[in-house]
């Protein structure tokens, strides 16, 4: 993971923790089960703030272009792999939440006796 920046690693950990807490909170009874949405919103807000605030890479590229040097991006493949793995994990997590929380099985009830129907 030496080719990844520390920001990517921190954001990956933040999103992993947010998804784990969100899935754990959906199993609680009552209104606390909706707190997982708030946790995901906080993680999204943190990601947006960090992405907007720290645009150091673009500033560095502009500075290097002014000097006449060329920047080669050798870590693009690693970023695409991390993006593919996290995207697949996110879709798998949403499928698991749908299967195990939204489609909770209902218990069967006894049918009334046939002689009371008429």
C-alpha positions as CSV (number, residue, x, y, z in Angstrom):
1,X,0.0,0.0,0.0
2,X,3.0,2.3,-0.3
3,X,1.7,3.7,-3.6
4,X,-1.5,4.9,-2.0
5,X,-1.6,8.2,-0.2
6,X,-2.5,8.5,3.4
7,X,-5.7,10.3,2.6
8,X,-7.0,7.3,0.6
9,X,-6.2,5.0,3.4
10,X,-7.9,7.2,6.0
11,X,-11.0,7.7,3.9
12,X,-11.2,3.9,3.3
13,X,-11.1,3.3,7.0
14,X,-13.7,6.0,7.7
15,X,-16.1,4.4,5.1
16,X,-15.4,0.9,6.4
17,X,-16.2,2.0,9.9
18,X,-19.3,3.9,8.8
19,X,-20.7,1.0,6.9
20,X,-20.0,-1.4,9.7
21,X,-21.7,0.9,12.3
22,X,-24.6,1.5,9.9
23,X,-25.2,-2.2,9.4
24,X,-24.9,-2.8,13.1
25,X,-27.4,0.0,13.9
26,X,-30.0,-1.3,11.4
27,X,-30.5,-4.4,13.6
28,X,-31.5,-2.3,16.7
29,X,-35.2,-2.0,17.4
30,X,-37.0,1.3,17.4
31,X,-35.8,4.6,16.0
32,X,-32.2,3.9,16.7
33,X,-32.1,1.7,13.6
34,X,-32.4,4.8,11.4
35,X,-29.2,6.3,12.9
36,X,-27.2,4.4,10.4
37,X,-28.3,6.9,7.7
38,X,-26.9,9.7,9.9
39,X,-23.5,7.8,10.2
40,X,-23.3,7.5,6.4
41,X,-24.2,11.1,6.0
42,X,-21.4,12.1,8.3
43,X,-19.0,10.0,6.4
44,X,-20.1,11.5,3.1
45,X,-19.8,15.0,4.6
46,X,-16.3,14.2,5.9
47,X,-15.3,12.9,2.4
48,X,-16.6,16.0,0.6
49,X,-14.9,18.4,3.1
50,X,-11.6,16.6,2.8
51,X,-11.8,16.4,-1.0
52,X,-12.6,20.1,-1.4
53,X,-10.2,21.3,1.3
54,X,-7.1,19.4,0.2
55,X,-6.5,19.8,-3.5
56,X,-2.8,19.6,-3.1
57,X,-2.3,17.2,-6.1
58,X,-3.8,19.6,-8.6
59,X,-1.8,22.5,-7.2
60,X,1.4,20.4,-7.4
61,X,0.7,19.5,-11.0
62,X,0.2,23.1,-12.0
63,X,3.4,24.1,-10.2
64,X,5.4,21.3,-12.0
65,X,3.9,22.2,-15.4
66,X,5.1,25.8,-14.9
67,X,8.6,24.5,-14.3
68,X,8.5,22.4,-17.5
69,X,8.7,19.0,-16.0
70,X,6.4,16.1,-16.8
71,X,4.5,14.1,-14.2
72,X,3.9,10.4,-14.8
73,X,1.1,8.8,-12.9
74,X,2.2,5.2,-12.1
75,X,-0.3,4.7,-9.3
76,X,-3.4,5.0,-11.5
77,X,-3.9,1.2,-11.7
78,X,-3.7,0.9,-7.9
79,X,-6.3,3.6,-7.5
80,X,-8.6,1.8,-10.0
81,X,-8.2,-1.5,-8.2
82,X,-9.0,0.1,-4.9
83,X,-12.0,1.8,-6.4
84,X,-13.3,-1.4,-7.9
85,X,-12.8,-3.3,-4.7
86,X,-14.6,-0.7,-2.6
87,X,-17.4,-0.4,-5.1
88,X,-17.9,-4.1,-5.1
89,X,-17.8,-4.2,-1.3
90,X,-20.4,-1.4,-1.2
91,X,-22.8,-3.2,-3.5
92,X,-22.3,-6.4,-1.6
93,X,-23.1,-4.6,1.6
94,X,-26.2,-3.1,0.2
95,X,-27.3,-6.5,-1.0
96,X,-26.7,-8.0,2.4
97,X,-28.6,-5.2,4.1
98,X,-31.5,-5.8,1.7
99,X,-31.5,-9.5,2.2
100,X,-31.1,-9.6,6.0
101,X,-32.9,-6.5,7.1
102,X,-35.5,-5.4,4.6
103,X,-36.8,-8.9,3.8
104,X,-37.1,-10.1,7.4
105,X,-39.2,-13.3,7.4
106,X,-42.6,-13.2,8.9
107,X,-43.7,-16.0,11.2
108,X,-46.6,-18.2,10.2
109,X,-49.9,-18.1,12.0
110,X,-52.4,-20.9,12.4
111,X,-55.2,-21.3,10.0
112,X,-58.7,-21.2,11.4
113,X,-60.5,-24.6,11.5
114,X,-62.5,-25.5,8.4
115,X,-65.8,-25.9,10.2
116,X,-65.9,-22.3,11.4
117,X,-65.5,-20.8,7.9
118,X,-69.2,-21.6,6.9
